[in-house]
Amino acid sequence: MAIHITRVYTRGGDGGKTSLVGGARVDKDCRKLESYGTVDELICLVGSARTVIAPKAGKAKPNAKGKRKGQAPAPAWAALEAGLRLAQNRLFDAGSILATPAGKAYPGMPEISDADSADLEKAMDAMQASLPSLNSFVLPGGTEANAALHQCRAVCRRAEREILRLAREESVDPRVIKYVNRLSDYFFVMARYAAKLEGAPEYLWEYGAMKEKPASSKVGGKQAGGKKAGVKIKKPSPGK
């Protein structure tokens, strides 16, 4: 499909309305806009994750000098970057579907299929096979790739919620809902797998962390006798 964009601004949205695919005008804060606008936000975050991972896919040979102990070779990272590239494009397709009035399909309109969701499941199973089981909830962080992918996961969940809200107002292709639901799981597993590829421990939720409180005799930062209190707060450490 040929796309020709010669000018970005049109001034057509200055009054708070925009056009759907096909030309229908709607408010910019309507439920339909919220759904594919959140998908657009997710597309941006997937691009950020790709940007973090792409350099790893183009360097670091198996026995490269200075390579971090336990870090995976470039082909493993290249597979992740390829998966994110596909997800980013499928999300753009999903956004186009959501931006089209219900029942108004156009020639060459992209589709999200059950096979797309099945492919995500296969990829997750392959990554999950090499991951240790979890005995706690996972927190984002530890590596840039892990944190970026967890952010994708969280916004993907929000996109799913917005699409479900839209589905209460109009017909939404159930395959789109299924794909976005599966995609958030995919980002979660990939985040864990990316940490493994770098040989980095995951951050785990620590029950009761940061619950230490000052003694009751310490008020306003000072002890009862007027002496300034030194209250120490224990910082959480990454789980091992």
Helices and strands as residue ranges (DSSP letters): E 17-19, E 25-27, H 31-57, H 74-98, H 114-128, E 138-139, H 144-167, H 174-197, E 203-204, E 218-219, E 222-223
